[in-house]
């Protein structure tokens, strides 16, 4: 009814007003106190090494060209790198044993990639005095999972992720009030749309393609009975580059990848 729709709009506007009052300065800073960046004249291999060393999925690309006024060119993303390299280097004969040691990866600099949009995300910074609502709007508009926070002098002081936004929602849950007890459907935030999945017998490459083409963070994996038995996430995909044994599973059923990643995680927790 009209009254219900008006109530939903009012609640959503109240949420927006509240999120607009949470400054980005409230978000916790990176563990090291500063944001990691990658130079544009670094090779793809060097960029991947930086991300792996700091255990992060993405980093701003600092411009190494003194003739170019732009301070940052984009955001290097491990998932985009994995997808780009698979498209560029992987072939039907599956003769490639490792992405990380391929000649192209070792010798190609980030600034020399012709179609850079497939390799890195756009650089759309916010100021420290802007709000969580601004960060959420940028993420939605540009289909990005991270937003840099940059001072007027060009210094990046933080990197807001989707996970950090969720953490802030949890921290402020009592202040927001009963509106958070409403379902997403009741708030008009759960419009029905296609859910992208892969079957446990589909190839890992099929799961990677779904993540890339639909701009999603993970894809559920369905068992033979249609139940969800796992998922392939963006964070999992970095193993394609870092671990040659995992890369060799690209053409294999995704169930083998799930087992391998589970074993890696178990070993990390119980060395």
N, C-alpha and C positions, 0 to 999 in steps of 0.2 A: 504494500500500500504506500501512498504518498507519505504518510506520517512516519512509516518505518524507514523509507529512503532518506527522509529529512534527518531522522535520528542518526542514521549511519553516516551521513555527510558531516553532521555536527561532531560526531565522535572522531572521525578521521581528521577533521580540521583541528580538533583539540589535540590529537596526537602530533600533528605537524607543528602546532604552536609549541608544544612541549619539547619536541626534538630540536626545534629551532633555538631553544634556550640552553641547550647543552653545547658549550664551546669545545672546539677540537683540542683546546689546551688541557681538557680534563682527561684525554686519552693517555694511557701510559706510554712512555717513551721506549724506544728499542732497548733491549738488554744492555747493549754496549754504550748507550747514551747518545749514539749518533747513527745516522742512516748510511747503509752501505751503498755505494754507487759503482758503476762500471763505465770505463772510458769508451768512447765511440770508436777509438782506434784499436781496441782490444779485439782479439780474434774470438770467434764463437767458442772455441775450446777454453780460452782464458775466461770468458764471461761465465761459462758453465762452472769452471773451477771456483770462481768467486762465490757464486750462489751455493755451491756444494760446501765450501769451506765454512760459510756462515750459516749453513742449514736454513736457507731461505728460498722461496720460490720465485722472487722477483726483486728487481732493483732498478732505480732510475739510471738512464744512460747519459752521462755527462759529455758534452760536446768538446771534442779535442781540436776542432778546426777554429783557429783564432780569427779567421775571416768571416765566420758565421756568428751573428749576434745571439743566436739561441744558446742558452746555457745548458739546456737539457733537450734531448731529441725524442725521448720516449721512455718506456719502461720495459726492460727485458724480462721475459716471462718464461720460466722453465717449460711450461706446458706448450706454449707457442713454439719454443725452440724444438721440442720433441716432435711436434706435429709437422713443423716445417722441414726438419731433417728427414723424417720418414717420407714425406712427399717428394723431396728432392733427391734422396739417395737410395731409398728402398726399392727393390725391383722384384719382379715375379719369381726370379730364380732364387731369391732369398740368400744371395751370396755374401751379403754384408754381415760381418761378425760383431761390429761395434760401431756406434755412432761417434763416440767420443774421440776415437783415434783415426777417423777417416781424414784423408788429406784435405778435403774441402773444409772440414771443421777446424783443422789445425791452422790452415792458411788464410781463411776468409775473415776479414775484419767486419765488425758490425756495420760500420759506415759504408761498406762496399756491397752490402746486400741490396739488390736492385728494388725488390718489392718489400720494403721494410715493414709494411703493415702486417705481413703474415708472421713476422718474427718478434715484433714488440708491440705493446699496447700504447695508445696515445698518452701523452704527458699532459694532464689537466690538473694543475695544482690548486690548492686552496690556501687561504691565509690562516694563521693561528687563531684569529678572532672570529672566523666563520664557524658554522655550527655542524652538528651531526646530521641535521636535515640536509644541509648543503652536500655533505659527503655522500649521503644516500641517494640524492638526486643525480649526482655525477656518476655514481656506480650504475644506476639504472639507465641513464641516457646513453652512456658510452659503452655499456656492457663490459665494465671493468670490475675487478674484485679488490682493487687497491687504489687509494688516492693519496698522492704526496701532499704534505703540508709544508709550504715554503714561505719564508720571511721575505720582506720587500727587497732585501739585499741579495736574494737568490739562494740563500742557505736553506737546505731541506732539513727540517727539524723533526719530522715524524712521517710515518707511512701508515695511513689508516686502512685496515683490512676489513673485509666483511665479518670475520670472526671477532675483531675488536668491537665492531658495531653491536653484534649480538651480546657481547660481554657487558657493554654499557647499558643495553636494554635490561639485562638481568640486575645490574647494580641499581638501576633507577626504577625497578618494578614496583616497589612500595609507593614511591612518589607519584608515579603515573596513575595509580589507583585502579579501580575495578574494571576499567576499560580493557585491561590485559586479561581479564577473566573471560572476555568474549572470544568466540571462535573467529578464525580468519574469515570464514564464510559470512558470519554475522556482520563483520566489518566491511564486507565487500572486497576483501583482499584475496579471495580464493576462487577466482574465475576459472572455470573448467577449461583445460587445454590439454593437448597431447602430452602424455608422459613417455619419455624416450627410455627404452630399456634394451638390453641385449640378452640373448640366451646363453646359458652356461657353456653350450657347445659352439657358440659363435667365436670367431677369432678375436684375439686381443686388438687387432687392428680395427675391427668393427667398433669396438668400444671407444677407441681413441678417436675415430672418425665422428662418432656421435657427440663426444665432448667438444670437439673442435667446431663442428658444423652448427650445433645448437647453443653454443656459448653457455654451457653448463659446467658446474664444478665437479660433478660426478654422475655416473650412470649406473642405475641398479642392474644387478645380474639376476636373471630369473632361472630357477631350476626347471627340470622337465615337467613338474606339476604346476608351474606358473608362480610359485612362491618366491619371494626375494631371498636369495642365499648369500648375497654379498654385494659389493659395489666396487667399481673402478673409479678412483678419485684423481683429481688433478695432482695431489701430492704424491700419489703412487707413481704417476707417469715419469717423475724425475729418475726413477730407477731404470727406465729405458736407456737413459744416457749414462748414468753412473755405473750401471752393473751390466756387463756384456752378457752374463748368463740370463738375465731378465730380458734383454733385447732379443735374444734368440728365441723367445717365446711369442714374438709378435704374430706369427702366422699360426700359432697353436691355439687350441680352445682356451677361452678365457679362464676356465677352471684351473688350468695349470698356473696361470699368472697369480690367481688368488692364493693358491697354495704356497707359491714361492714367496710372495710378499708377506704372507702370514708367518712363514718360517724366518724371514729377515727380521720382522718386528719382534718375534719371540726371542730370537738370539740377542737383539738389542736390549731387551728387558731382562734377560737371564743369561748374561755372557759367561 
